[in-house]
Amino acid sequence: MTQMTLTFDAISEAAPGPKWAARWQRSWPAYEAWFVARGGEDGPTRAECENALEQYMPELMPVHRRLVELAGGSDRAARFLSTWCPPSYLGGCSLAAVADRDEVRLVRNYDLSPDLNEGLLLRTEWTGRAVMGMVEFLWGLSDGINDAGLSVALAYGGRSETGEGFGITTILRHVLETCDSVAQAIAALRRIPSHMAYNLVLADATGQTASVELSPGGGVRLMPNAIATNHQSGPERAERPAFTRSHERLTHLDELSVKPLDLNQKFLSTPLIQDRYAEGFGTLFTAEYDPKRGELGLTLAGDRWDQSLNDFTEGQRVVTYAESTTNWTNPLQLDGTDWSAAAGIDWQRLAEDYATGRGSPISAYLTASGDVDQAA
């Protein structure tokens, strides 16, 4: 049995520079292997990716150009960082936002294997405004807040079909870089297509809250309550809802009647908290956003880590989760791993097995052309 750990880093870098470049060097070999193995090479060209960014998110073009420069300037890096029509990916979460006359809170549980999260809290001023959030795909966000108090978090929509659109984490980055309010964010979401089904919950400093469902290839459905889990309200059936307990969690959220200051505590208990780390579905962190004050409280395995846009402190926390008997190789932590063999792994089947809890040694995912060191 091995303990499962995840290192969380809090980093502040106003403009893309050496700190981001160091993160790229650490994570790109794993992401590159995933991108190639999942068909990224057969996707849109660099020109098509950059044209899509220019059309839908022109405000991010200077940031994208700078990141590509720091990443070495390759076409593959440019295409990957654009997240235009990327390979599919999975995840799980519970989300809710509550407001009253005095307080607003947006809270999320991030549920996945510790091996599949970057563990990076990043504060930036890339377009001239302060943004703070949890990073995915090296510059996108799974949740975050900006200096206007707008907060947003995502949850996987429950099905793996794809359409022409952007990776959701880049869309969240764009929303926080360009919008001040929930209304402005919804307008942006109507205009920018998502490549997969996702559910978002939003809140702003005025107390406005919302939940929206995004469809693959574009389309937004507004929901009556500012809550979300891992299925959607349309006729399309979610994949593996029994495993993720998506309906149970949504029913629980729908029945909650709490004040904003009490919402975070509800996310730290069943059925919202998940502890099936060995099955690839455990709560890695609970994030509580305070839009009025620009603050974030991260709960990491019971310990609280508070941060603020105006008083951000760099640091690191190493979190230990429940023990696992599954012999996984970590696709995001590179020390000691020979990534020359990564292209020989069936990454799609590995990801699907993570999501369903059917864990196997990494050797079980080798294709005929690959081999991997069992000790990796």
Secondary structure as UniProt FT lines:
FT   STRAND          2..12
FT   HELIX           18..37
FT   TURN            38..39
FT   HELIX           40..42
FT   HELIX           46..56
FT   HELIX           58..60
FT   HELIX           61..70
FT   TURN            71..72
FT   HELIX           75..82
FT   STRAND          92..99
FT   STRAND          104..112
FT   HELIX           114..116
FT   STRAND          120..124
FT   TURN            126..127
FT   STRAND          131..136
FT   TURN            137..139
FT   STRAND          140..146
FT   TURN            147..148
FT   STRAND          151..156
FT   HELIX           168..178
FT   HELIX           182..191
FT   STRAND          198..203
FT   TURN            205..206
FT   STRAND          209..214
FT   STRAND          220..223
FT   STRAND          227..228
FT   HELIX           241..244
FT   HELIX           246..255
FT   HELIX           260..266
FT   TURN            267..268
FT   TURN            270..272
FT   STRAND          275..276
FT   HELIX           277..279
FT   STRAND          281..290
FT   TURN            291..294
FT   STRAND          295..300
FT   TURN            301..302
FT   STRAND          303..308
FT   STRAND          315..324
FT   TURN            335..336
FT   HELIX           339..344
FT   HELIX           347..356
FT   HELIX           362..365
FT   TURN            368..369
FT   TURN            374..375
//
